[in-house]
């Protein structure tokens, strides 16, 4: 499976995290700022500049035809999703609050 996001805007990217939680790599446009904050291009996702449909199609086909690449990116996607587990997010918030208090 592959998750394709053609969103123009995405404040956080929950759809991406949901895909990552299932080990599914993502192909998305860079114009969706929230997605860019979560993914690492060519590690767990492919980011496509300037809403270029031809490059988007090329990247999708790359994942469809190269099963090893798709599996590797899917494993990396799952690793990325683990950063957003509840305990980790709580710790991030606590660190932020503690820094604010200093």
Chimera marker file (.cmm) of the C-alpha trace (Angstrom):
<marker_set name="trace">
<marker id="1" x="0.000" y="0.000" z="0.000" r="1" g="1" b="0" radius="0.5"/>
<marker id="2" x="0.945" y="3.619" z="-0.586" r="1" g="1" b="0" radius="0.5"/>
<marker id="3" x="-0.625" y="6.768" z="0.837" r="1" g="1" b="0" radius="0.5"/>
<marker id="4" x="-0.880" y="9.655" z="-1.623" r="1" g="1" b="0" radius="0.5"/>
<marker id="5" x="-1.666" y="13.122" z="-0.320" r="1" g="1" b="0" radius="0.5"/>
<marker id="6" x="-2.495" y="15.866" z="-2.779" r="1" g="1" b="0" radius="0.5"/>
<marker id="7" x="-3.508" y="18.347" z="-0.087" r="1" g="1" b="0" radius="0.5"/>
<marker id="8" x="-2.755" y="22.007" z="-0.669" r="1" g="1" b="0" radius="0.5"/>
<marker id="9" x="-2.818" y="22.653" z="3.049" r="1" g="1" b="0" radius="0.5"/>
<marker id="10" x="-2.352" y="20.332" z="5.969" r="1" g="1" b="0" radius="0.5"/>
<marker id="11" x="-1.841" y="21.940" z="9.374" r="1" g="1" b="0" radius="0.5"/>
<marker id="12" x="-0.539" y="18.783" z="11.042" r="1" g="1" b="0" radius="0.5"/>
<marker id="13" x="-0.729" y="15.713" z="8.847" r="1" g="1" b="0" radius="0.5"/>
<marker id="14" x="-2.712" y="13.190" z="10.895" r="1" g="1" b="0" radius="0.5"/>
<marker id="15" x="-3.444" y="11.179" z="7.734" r="1" g="1" b="0" radius="0.5"/>
<marker id="16" x="0.301" y="10.782" z="7.226" r="1" g="1" b="0" radius="0.5"/>
<marker id="17" x="0.795" y="9.590" z="10.795" r="1" g="1" b="0" radius="0.5"/>
<marker id="18" x="-2.058" y="7.127" z="10.419" r="1" g="1" b="0" radius="0.5"/>
<marker id="19" x="-0.440" y="5.721" z="7.271" r="1" g="1" b="0" radius="0.5"/>
<marker id="20" x="2.952" y="5.595" z="9.003" r="1" g="1" b="0" radius="0.5"/>
<marker id="21" x="1.431" y="3.723" z="11.961" r="1" g="1" b="0" radius="0.5"/>
<marker id="22" x="0.565" y="0.935" z="9.513" r="1" g="1" b="0" radius="0.5"/>
<marker id="23" x="3.991" y="1.031" z="7.865" r="1" g="1" b="0" radius="0.5"/>
<marker id="24" x="2.717" y="2.710" z="4.717" r="1" g="1" b="0" radius="0.5"/>
<marker id="25" x="4.997" y="5.167" z="2.895" r="1" g="1" b="0" radius="0.5"/>
<marker id="26" x="3.604" y="8.490" z="1.691" r="1" g="1" b="0" radius="0.5"/>
<marker id="27" x="3.894" y="10.548" z="-1.474" r="1" g="1" b="0" radius="0.5"/>
<marker id="28" x="2.871" y="14.165" z="-0.865" r="1" g="1" b="0" radius="0.5"/>
<marker id="29" x="3.264" y="17.690" z="-2.152" r="1" g="1" b="0" radius="0.5"/>
<marker id="30" x="5.621" y="20.024" z="-0.292" r="1" g="1" b="0" radius="0.5"/>
<marker id="31" x="3.004" y="22.785" z="-0.218" r="1" g="1" b="0" radius="0.5"/>
<marker id="32" x="1.297" y="21.031" z="2.713" r="1" g="1" b="0" radius="0.5"/>
<marker id="33" x="3.414" y="22.483" z="5.516" r="1" g="1" b="0" radius="0.5"/>
<marker id="34" x="2.278" y="20.099" z="8.259" r="1" g="1" b="0" radius="0.5"/>
<marker id="35" x="3.314" y="17.062" z="6.266" r="1" g="1" b="0" radius="0.5"/>
<marker id="36" x="6.791" y="18.496" z="5.715" r="1" g="1" b="0" radius="0.5"/>
<marker id="37" x="7.209" y="18.726" z="9.493" r="1" g="1" b="0" radius="0.5"/>
<marker id="38" x="6.594" y="14.983" z="9.941" r="1" g="1" b="0" radius="0.5"/>
<marker id="39" x="8.183" y="13.202" z="6.991" r="1" g="1" b="0" radius="0.5"/>
<marker id="40" x="11.758" y="12.837" z="5.821" r="1" g="1" b="0" radius="0.5"/>
<marker id="41" x="12.018" y="12.924" z="2.051" r="1" g="1" b="0" radius="0.5"/>
<marker id="42" x="13.316" y="9.681" z="0.549" r="1" g="1" b="0" radius="0.5"/>
<marker id="43" x="13.356" y="7.996" z="3.990" r="1" g="1" b="0" radius="0.5"/>
<marker id="44" x="9.705" y="7.426" z="4.882" r="1" g="1" b="0" radius="0.5"/>
<marker id="45" x="8.060" y="9.461" z="2.131" r="1" g="1" b="0" radius="0.5"/>
<marker id="46" x="8.568" y="11.197" z="-1.174" r="1" g="1" b="0" radius="0.5"/>
<marker id="47" x="7.942" y="14.933" z="-1.184" r="1" g="1" b="0" radius="0.5"/>
<marker id="48" x="7.095" y="16.509" z="-4.528" r="1" g="1" b="0" radius="0.5"/>
<marker id="49" x="7.863" y="20.182" z="-5.162" r="1" g="1" b="0" radius="0.5"/>
<marker id="50" x="5.457" y="22.713" z="-6.662" r="1" g="1" b="0" radius="0.5"/>
<marker id="51" x="2.531" y="20.302" z="-7.021" r="1" g="1" b="0" radius="0.5"/>
<marker id="52" x="4.273" y="18.743" z="-10.016" r="1" g="1" b="0" radius="0.5"/>
<marker id="53" x="1.861" y="16.033" z="-11.171" r="1" g="1" b="0" radius="0.5"/>
<marker id="54" x="4.399" y="14.328" z="-13.431" r="1" g="1" b="0" radius="0.5"/>
<marker id="55" x="6.910" y="13.888" z="-10.616" r="1" g="1" b="0" radius="0.5"/>
<marker id="56" x="4.087" y="12.804" z="-8.293" r="1" g="1" b="0" radius="0.5"/>
<marker id="57" x="3.134" y="10.063" z="-10.768" r="1" g="1" b="0" radius="0.5"/>
<marker id="58" x="6.792" y="9.055" z="-11.171" r="1" g="1" b="0" radius="0.5"/>
<marker id="59" x="7.249" y="8.703" z="-7.397" r="1" g="1" b="0" radius="0.5"/>
<marker id="60" x="4.050" y="6.678" z="-7.039" r="1" g="1" b="0" radius="0.5"/>
<marker id="61" x="5.166" y="4.353" z="-9.834" r="1" g="1" b="0" radius="0.5"/>
<marker id="62" x="8.571" y="4.013" z="-8.177" r="1" g="1" b="0" radius="0.5"/>
<marker id="63" x="6.943" y="2.629" z="-5.049" r="1" g="1" b="0" radius="0.5"/>
<marker id="64" x="4.581" y="0.404" z="-7.012" r="1" g="1" b="0" radius="0.5"/>
<marker id="65" x="7.312" y="-1.151" z="-9.125" r="1" g="1" b="0" radius="0.5"/>
<marker id="66" x="10.105" y="-1.355" z="-6.532" r="1" g="1" b="0" radius="0.5"/>
<marker id="67" x="8.662" y="-3.546" z="-3.781" r="1" g="1" b="0" radius="0.5"/>
<marker id="68" x="11.916" y="-3.462" z="-1.775" r="1" g="1" b="0" radius="0.5"/>
<marker id="69" x="11.943" y="0.328" z="-1.763" r="1" g="1" b="0" radius="0.5"/>
<marker id="70" x="8.287" y="0.415" z="-0.750" r="1" g="1" b="0" radius="0.5"/>
<marker id="71" x="8.896" y="-2.048" z="2.098" r="1" g="1" b="0" radius="0.5"/>
<marker id="72" x="11.989" y="-0.193" z="3.318" r="1" g="1" b="0" radius="0.5"/>
<marker id="73" x="10.226" y="3.159" z="3.284" r="1" g="1" b="0" radius="0.5"/>
<marker id="74" x="7.262" y="1.517" z="5.023" r="1" g="1" b="0" radius="0.5"/>
<marker id="75" x="9.531" y="0.249" z="7.818" r="1" g="1" b="0" radius="0.5"/>
<marker id="76" x="10.999" y="3.732" z="8.158" r="1" g="1" b="0" radius="0.5"/>
<marker id="77" x="7.497" y="5.215" z="8.192" r="1" g="1" b="0" radius="0.5"/>
<marker id="78" x="6.577" y="2.975" z="11.120" r="1" g="1" b="0" radius="0.5"/>
<marker id="79" x="9.707" y="4.092" z="12.997" r="1" g="1" b="0" radius="0.5"/>
<marker id="80" x="8.697" y="7.705" z="12.414" r="1" g="1" b="0" radius="0.5"/>
<marker id="81" x="5.181" y="7.020" z="13.718" r="1" g="1" b="0" radius="0.5"/>
<marker id="82" x="6.624" y="5.705" z="16.983" r="1" g="1" b="0" radius="0.5"/>
<marker id="83" x="7.950" y="9.206" z="17.723" r="1" g="1" b="0" radius="0.5"/>
<marker id="84" x="4.317" y="10.322" z="18.005" r="1" g="1" b="0" radius="0.5"/>
<marker id="85" x="3.131" y="7.706" z="20.489" r="1" g="1" b="0" radius="0.5"/>
<marker id="86" x="1.211" y="9.221" z="23.384" r="1" g="1" b="0" radius="0.5"/>
<marker id="87" x="4.060" y="8.889" z="25.895" r="1" g="1" b="0" radius="0.5"/>
<marker id="88" x="6.499" y="10.558" z="23.538" r="1" g="1" b="0" radius="0.5"/>
<marker id="89" x="4.154" y="13.440" z="22.759" r="1" g="1" b="0" radius="0.5"/>
<marker id="90" x="3.462" y="13.969" z="26.464" r="1" g="1" b="0" radius="0.5"/>
<marker id="91" x="7.211" y="14.126" z="27.073" r="1" g="1" b="0" radius="0.5"/>
<marker id="92" x="7.623" y="16.643" z="24.247" r="1" g="1" b="0" radius="0.5"/>
<marker id="93" x="4.939" y="18.834" z="25.801" r="1" g="1" b="0" radius="0.5"/>
<marker id="94" x="6.471" y="18.524" z="29.269" r="1" g="1" b="0" radius="0.5"/>
<marker id="95" x="9.891" y="19.519" z="27.899" r="1" g="1" b="0" radius="0.5"/>
<marker id="96" x="8.329" y="22.514" z="26.183" r="1" g="1" b="0" radius="0.5"/>
<marker id="97" x="6.473" y="23.594" z="29.335" r="1" g="1" b="0" radius="0.5"/>
<marker id="98" x="9.602" y="23.218" z="31.460" r="1" g="1" b="0" radius="0.5"/>
<marker id="99" x="11.604" y="25.346" z="29.025" r="1" g="1" b="0" radius="0.5"/>
<marker id="100" x="8.860" y="27.990" z="29.106" r="1" g="1" b="0" radius="0.5"/>
<marker id="101" x="9.021" y="28.100" z="32.924" r="1" g="1" b="0" radius="0.5"/>
<marker id="102" x="12.781" y="28.717" z="32.934" r="1" g="1" b="0" radius="0.5"/>
<link id1="1" id2="2" r="1" g="1" b="0" radius="0.2"/>
<link id1="2" id2="3" r="1" g="1" b="0" radius="0.2"/>
<link id1="3" id2="4" r="1" g="1" b="0" radius="0.2"/>
<link id1="4" id2="5" r="1" g="1" b="0" radius="0.2"/>
<link id1="5" id2="6" r="1" g="1" b="0" radius="0.2"/>
<link id1="6" id2="7" r="1" g="1" b="0" radius="0.2"/>
<link id1="7" id2="8" r="1" g="1" b="0" radius="0.2"/>
<link id1="8" id2="9" r="1" g="1" b="0" radius="0.2"/>
<link id1="9" id2="10" r="1" g="1" b="0" radius="0.2"/>
<link id1="10" id2="11" r="1" g="1" b="0" radius="0.2"/>
<link id1="11" id2="12" r="1" g="1" b="0" radius="0.2"/>
<link id1="12" id2="13" r="1" g="1" b="0" radius="0.2"/>
<link id1="13" id2="14" r="1" g="1" b="0" radius="0.2"/>
<link id1="14" id2="15" r="1" g="1" b="0" radius="0.2"/>
<link id1="15" id2="16" r="1" g="1" b="0" radius="0.2"/>
<link id1="16" id2="17" r="1" g="1" b="0" radius="0.2"/>
<link id1="17" id2="18" r="1" g="1" b="0" radius="0.2"/>
<link id1="18" id2="19" r="1" g="1" b="0" radius="0.2"/>
<link id1="19" id2="20" r="1" g="1" b="0" radius="0.2"/>
<link id1="20" id2="21" r="1" g="1" b="0" radius="0.2"/>
<link id1="21" id2="22" r="1" g="1" b="0" radius="0.2"/>
<link id1="22" id2="23" r="1" g="1" b="0" radius="0.2"/>
<link id1="23" id2="24" r="1" g="1" b="0" radius="0.2"/>
<link id1="24" id2="25" r="1" g="1" b="0" radius="0.2"/>
<link id1="25" id2="26" r="1" g="1" b="0" radius="0.2"/>
<link id1="26" id2="27" r="1" g="1" b="0" radius="0.2"/>
<link id1="27" id2="28" r="1" g="1" b="0" radius="0.2"/>
<link id1="28" id2="29" r="1" g="1" b="0" radius="0.2"/>
<link id1="29" id2="30" r="1" g="1" b="0" radius="0.2"/>
<link id1="30" id2="31" r="1" g="1" b="0" radius="0.2"/>
<link id1="31" id2="32" r="1" g="1" b="0" radius="0.2"/>
<link id1="32" id2="33" r="1" g="1" b="0" radius="0.2"/>
<link id1="33" id2="34" r="1" g="1" b="0" radius="0.2"/>
<link id1="34" id2="35" r="1" g="1" b="0" radius="0.2"/>
<link id1="35" id2="36" r="1" g="1" b="0" radius="0.2"/>
<link id1="36" id2="37" r="1" g="1" b="0" radius="0.2"/>
<link id1="37" id2="38" r="1" g="1" b="0" radius="0.2"/>
<link id1="38" id2="39" r="1" g="1" b="0" radius="0.2"/>
<link id1="39" id2="40" r="1" g="1" b="0" radius="0.2"/>
<link id1="40" id2="41" r="1" g="1" b="0" radius="0.2"/>
<link id1="41" id2="42" r="1" g="1" b="0" radius="0.2"/>
<link id1="42" id2="43" r="1" g="1" b="0" radius="0.2"/>
<link id1="43" id2="44" r="1" g="1" b="0" radius="0.2"/>
<link id1="44" id2="45" r="1" g="1" b="0" radius="0.2"/>
<link id1="45" id2="46" r="1" g="1" b="0" radius="0.2"/>
<link id1="46" id2="47" r="1" g="1" b="0" radius="0.2"/>
<link id1="47" id2="48" r="1" g="1" b="0" radius="0.2"/>
<link id1="48" id2="49" r="1" g="1" b="0" radius="0.2"/>
<link id1="49" id2="50" r="1" g="1" b="0" radius="0.2"/>
<link id1="50" id2="51" r="1" g="1" b="0" radius="0.2"/>
<link id1="51" id2="52" r="1" g="1" b="0" radius="0.2"/>
<link id1="52" id2="53" r="1" g="1" b="0" radius="0.2"/>
<link id1="53" id2="54" r="1" g="1" b="0" radius="0.2"/>
<link id1="54" id2="55" r="1" g="1" b="0" radius="0.2"/>
<link id1="55" id2="56" r="1" g="1" b="0" radius="0.2"/>
<link id1="56" id2="57" r="1" g="1" b="0" radius="0.2"/>
<link id1="57" id2="58" r="1" g="1" b="0" radius="0.2"/>
<link id1="58" id2="59" r="1" g="1" b="0" radius="0.2"/>
<link id1="59" id2="60" r="1" g="1" b="0" radius="0.2"/>
<link id1="60" id2="61" r="1" g="1" b="0" radius="0.2"/>
<link id1="61" id2="62" r="1" g="1" b="0" radius="0.2"/>
<link id1="62" id2="63" r="1" g="1" b="0" radius="0.2"/>
<link id1="63" id2="64" r="1" g="1" b="0" radius="0.2"/>
<link id1="64" id2="65" r="1" g="1" b="0" radius="0.2"/>
<link id1="65" id2="66" r="1" g="1" b="0" radius="0.2"/>
<link id1="66" id2="67" r="1" g="1" b="0" radius="0.2"/>
<link id1="67" id2="68" r="1" g="1" b="0" radius="0.2"/>
<link id1="68" id2="69" r="1" g="1" b="0" radius="0.2"/>
<link id1="69" id2="70" r="1" g="1" b="0" radius="0.2"/>
<link id1="70" id2="71" r="1" g="1" b="0" radius="0.2"/>
<link id1="71" id2="72" r="1" g="1" b="0" radius="0.2"/>
<link id1="72" id2="73" r="1" g="1" b="0" radius="0.2"/>
<link id1="73" id2="74" r="1" g="1" b="0" radius="0.2"/>
<link id1="74" id2="75" r="1" g="1" b="0" radius="0.2"/>
<link id1="75" id2="76" r="1" g="1" b="0" radius="0.2"/>
<link id1="76" id2="77" r="1" g="1" b="0" radius="0.2"/>
<link id1="77" id2="78" r="1" g="1" b="0" radius="0.2"/>
<link id1="78" id2="79" r="1" g="1" b="0" radius="0.2"/>
<link id1="79" id2="80" r="1" g="1" b="0" radius="0.2"/>
<link id1="80" id2="81" r="1" g="1" b="0" radius="0.2"/>
<link id1="81" id2="82" r="1" g="1" b="0" radius="0.2"/>
<link id1="82" id2="83" r="1" g="1" b="0" radius="0.2"/>
<link id1="83" id2="84" r="1" g="1" b="0" radius="0.2"/>
<link id1="84" id2="85" r="1" g="1" b="0" radius="0.2"/>
<link id1="85" id2="86" r="1" g="1" b="0" radius="0.2"/>
<link id1="86" id2="87" r="1" g="1" b="0" radius="0.2"/>
<link id1="87" id2="88" r="1" g="1" b="0" radius="0.2"/>
<link id1="88" id2="89" r="1" g="1" b="0" radius="0.2"/>
<link id1="89" id2="90" r="1" g="1" b="0" radius="0.2"/>
<link id1="90" id2="91" r="1" g="1" b="0" radius="0.2"/>
<link id1="91" id2="92" r="1" g="1" b="0" radius="0.2"/>
<link id1="92" id2="93" r="1" g="1" b="0" radius="0.2"/>
<link id1="93" id2="94" r="1" g="1" b="0" radius="0.2"/>
<link id1="94" id2="95" r="1" g="1" b="0" radius="0.2"/>
<link id1="95" id2="96" r="1" g="1" b="0" radius="0.2"/>
<link id1="96" id2="97" r="1" g="1" b="0" radius="0.2"/>
<link id1="97" id2="98" r="1" g="1" b="0" radius="0.2"/>
<link id1="98" id2="99" r="1" g="1" b="0" radius="0.2"/>
<link id1="99" id2="100" r="1" g="1" b="0" radius="0.2"/>
<link id1="100" id2="101" r="1" g="1" b="0" radius="0.2"/>
<link id1="101" id2="102" r="1" g="1" b="0" radius="0.2"/>
</marker_set>
